[in-house]
Protein backbone atom coordinates (compact mmCIF):
# COMPACT_ATOMS: atom_id res chain seq x y z
CA UNK A 1 0.00 0.00 0.00
CA UNK A 2 2.82 2.37 0.88
CA UNK A 3 0.65 5.10 2.47
CA UNK A 4 0.04 6.19 6.06
CA UNK A 5 -2.64 4.22 7.86
CA UNK A 6 -4.52 5.40 10.97
CA UNK A 7 -6.06 2.50 12.89
CA UNK A 8 -9.33 2.88 14.75
CA UNK A 9 -10.80 0.49 17.33
CA UNK A 10 -12.01 -1.83 14.55
CA UNK A 11 -11.04 -1.74 10.92
CA UNK A 12 -11.14 -4.00 7.88
CA UNK A 13 -9.20 -3.93 4.61
CA UNK A 14 -10.36 -5.84 1.54
CA UNK A 15 -8.69 -6.32 -1.84
CA UNK A 16 -5.19 -5.90 -0.47
CA UNK A 17 -2.37 -5.63 -2.99
CA UNK A 18 -1.03 -9.06 -2.08
CA UNK A 19 -0.63 -12.35 -3.89
CA UNK A 20 -1.25 -14.25 -0.63
CA UNK A 21 -3.58 -12.17 1.59
CA UNK A 22 -7.14 -11.37 0.54
CA UNK A 23 -8.27 -9.28 3.53
CA UNK A 24 -7.35 -8.25 7.06
CA UNK A 25 -9.38 -6.96 10.00
CA UNK A 26 -8.07 -5.55 13.28
CA UNK A 27 -9.94 -5.19 16.58
CA UNK A 28 -8.21 -3.17 19.28
CA UNK A 29 -8.69 -5.24 22.46
CA UNK A 30 -6.38 -3.36 24.83
CA UNK A 31 -6.14 0.37 24.18
CA UNK A 32 -3.59 0.97 26.94
CA UNK A 33 -1.13 -1.46 25.40
CA UNK A 34 -2.26 -0.82 21.79
CA UNK A 35 -2.73 -4.52 21.04
CA UNK A 36 -5.55 -6.37 19.40
CA UNK A 37 -6.88 -9.27 17.39
CA UNK A 38 -5.82 -9.51 13.76
CA UNK A 39 -8.01 -11.60 11.45
CA UNK A 40 -6.49 -12.59 8.12
CA UNK A 41 -8.18 -14.22 5.14
CA UNK A 42 -5.76 -15.73 2.66
CA UNK A 43 -6.33 -16.05 -1.09
CA UNK A 44 -6.66 -19.84 -0.66
CA UNK A 45 -9.75 -19.21 1.52
CA UNK A 46 -8.16 -20.10 4.86
CA UNK A 47 -8.86 -17.77 7.78
CA UNK A 48 -6.72 -17.21 10.85
CA UNK A 49 -6.89 -15.03 13.97
CA UNK A 50 -3.73 -13.66 15.54
CA UNK A 51 -4.29 -12.44 19.13
CA UNK A 52 -2.21 -9.87 21.01
CA UNK A 53 -0.77 -8.21 17.89
CA UNK A 54 0.55 -4.68 18.45
CA UNK A 55 -1.29 -2.03 16.47
CA UNK A 56 2.01 -0.57 15.23
CA UNK A 57 2.91 -3.89 13.54
CA UNK A 58 -0.42 -3.99 11.72
CA UNK A 59 0.22 -0.43 10.55
CA UNK A 60 3.72 -1.41 9.36
CA UNK A 61 2.32 -4.35 7.40
CA UNK A 62 -0.37 -2.23 5.73
CA UNK A 63 2.07 0.57 4.88
CA UNK A 64 4.69 -1.76 3.43
CA UNK A 65 5.43 -2.24 -0.25
CA UNK A 66 4.52 -5.94 0.09
CA UNK A 67 1.75 -6.75 2.57
CA UNK A 68 2.41 -10.50 2.38
CA UNK A 69 6.16 -10.25 2.90
CA UNK A 70 5.74 -7.84 5.81
CA UNK A 71 3.10 -10.08 7.41
CA UNK A 72 5.37 -13.13 7.06
CA UNK A 73 8.31 -11.24 8.58
CA UNK A 74 6.66 -9.19 11.35
CA UNK A 75 3.61 -11.13 12.52
CA UNK A 76 3.45 -14.78 11.47
CA UNK A 77 6.66 -15.96 13.24
CA UNK A 78 5.88 -14.19 16.54
CA UNK A 79 2.10 -14.40 16.96
CA UNK A 80 0.62 -17.93 16.64
CA UNK A 81 -2.48 -17.96 14.49
CA UNK A 82 -5.68 -19.81 15.28
CA UNK A 83 -7.23 -21.41 12.20
CA UNK A 84 -10.95 -20.98 11.62
CA UNK A 85 -12.71 -24.09 10.39
N, C-alpha and C positions, 0 to 999 in steps of 0.2 A: 504494500500500500504506500509506504514511504511518506505519509503525512501525519501530523500530530493528532493524537486521539485523546479525548477527554472521557474517562469512564464515569458513568453514573452508578447508582445502586444496582441496577439490572440493565444489561444491554445485550443485544444479539446482532451478529454480523452474518449475512448470507452472501453467497456468490463471491467468496474470497478468491483472490488471485493466487490460487494454489493448485498444484496438480494432485495433491493428496487430501487436503482439507476442504470440505464443502461449506461448513458453517461452524461458528463458535458462539457461545453465550456465556456471559459472566454474571454471577450474582454475588454481590458484596455481602459476606456473612459476618465480618468483624471489622467495623469501620475504624476502630482504634488502631488495629494492627494492619489495616488495608489489605486484608486477605479475603478470598472468597472461593466459590465453586465455579470451575470452568467446565462447561459441557462442550464437547467437540464431536461433530459428525464428519466422518471421513467419506471420501468419494465412493468407497466400496460399500457404503451403507452402514458400517459399524459405528456405534455411538459409545462414547466413554465420558465419565465424569472424573474430574481431577480436583479433589478437595484441598483446601488450605493453600491455594496458589496466590502469591502476592500480586496485587493489582498492577504494580510497576512492571512485572514480567509479562503480563497480558498486553499491556501497552507496548512494550518492546517488540513483542511478536507481531502485533498488528501494524506497527510502524516500520517493520523491517522490509527489505527488498523482497525476501522470500519468506512468506508466512510459515510454510512447511518446514523449511530448514531451521528457522528460529525456534519453532515449537519443538522440534526434535532435539535441539541443542539446549534450550533454556528450561523446558518444562518436563518433557517426557522422561528424561533420566532421573529427575529429582522428586517428582510427584506421581506416585503410583495411581494409575487410572483404574476405575471400576467400570467394567463392561456392562452395557445395558443389553438385556436379551430381548 
